[in-house]
Every structure is written in C-alpha cells, then in structure tokens.
Amino acid sequence: MDAYREAQRLYGEAMMSAASGQDRITELEQALQRIGQLVPQATPDQRAAVLLMNSSIAEQIAALSEDSR
C-alpha cells in the first residue's frame, strides 16, 4: 500500500474511533505519529494531503486536551 493510502486508512480509523477521553487522545496520538512517519514516503504531489491529515489530527488532540482540563 502506498503512503498516501495508508495515511488515509489511519486517518479514517482515527476519526471514526468510538473511544473517548484519554483513550481517544491516545489513539489520535498514535495515528499522528504513524502518519507523520509516512510523510517522507509520500510522493511530492501527495505530501501536502498527508500533512493536512496529520494537522487535522493534531487539532483534534489539542481540542480534546483543552476539554479535559
């Protein structure tokens, strides 16, 4: 599977997860790390999309972290 499709799969799984609270944050952090590792493997024309998926997950983590305070 190419890096872009793998990133899409990981992103979809992370966004569709039914986990909540700290478990949700942990799942998102794992997806963030795994997708981040795929960025260098993505083709140049797909790299921006992979980075956008990672950015979206980072925003989700930040929002959840703020809500848990």
C-alpha positions as CSV (number, residue, x, y, z in Angstrom):
1,M,0.0,0.0,0.0
2,D,1.4,3.4,-0.8
3,A,2.0,6.1,1.8
4,Y,-1.0,8.2,0.9
5,R,-3.5,5.3,1.0
6,E,-2.0,4.1,4.3
7,A,-2.3,7.6,5.7
8,Q,-5.9,7.8,4.5
9,R,-6.7,4.5,6.2
10,L,-5.1,5.5,9.5
11,Y,-6.8,8.9,9.4
12,G,-10.2,7.3,8.8
13,E,-9.7,4.8,11.6
14,A,-8.7,7.6,14.0
15,M,-11.6,9.8,13.1
16,M,-14.2,7.1,13.2
17,S,-13.0,5.7,16.6
18,A,-15.6,5.3,19.3
19,A,-13.1,5.8,22.1
20,S,-13.5,8.8,24.4
21,G,-11.5,10.7,26.9
22,Q,-7.8,9.7,27.4
23,D,-8.3,6.6,25.2
24,R,-9.3,8.8,22.3
25,I,-6.3,11.1,22.8
26,T,-4.0,8.1,22.9
27,E,-5.4,6.7,19.7
28,L,-5.1,10.0,18.0
29,E,-1.5,10.5,19.2
30,Q,-0.7,7.0,17.8
31,A,-2.2,7.9,14.4
32,L,-0.4,11.2,14.4
33,Q,2.9,9.5,14.9
34,R,2.2,6.8,12.3
35,I,1.0,9.2,9.7
36,G,4.0,11.5,10.4
37,Q,6.3,8.6,9.6
38,L,4.6,8.3,6.2
39,V,5.2,11.9,5.2
40,P,8.7,11.3,3.8
41,Q,7.4,8.2,1.9
42,A,4.6,10.1,0.2
43,T,5.0,11.3,-3.4
44,P,5.7,15.0,-3.7
45,D,2.1,15.6,-5.0
46,Q,0.6,13.7,-2.1
47,R,2.7,15.0,0.7
48,A,0.6,18.1,1.3
49,A,-2.5,15.9,1.7
50,V,-0.7,13.6,4.2
51,L,0.5,16.7,6.2
52,L,-3.1,18.0,6.2
53,M,-4.4,14.7,7.7
54,N,-1.7,15.0,10.3
55,S,-2.6,18.6,11.1
56,S,-6.2,17.7,11.4
57,I,-5.4,15.0,14.0
58,A,-3.2,17.4,15.9
59,E,-6.1,19.9,16.1
60,Q,-8.3,17.2,17.4
61,I,-5.8,16.3,20.1
62,A,-5.4,19.9,21.1
63,A,-9.2,20.4,21.3
64,L,-9.6,17.2,23.4
65,S,-6.8,18.2,25.6
66,E,-8.3,21.6,26.3
67,D,-11.7,20.0,27.0
68,S,-10.2,17.6,29.6
69,R,-8.7,20.4,31.6
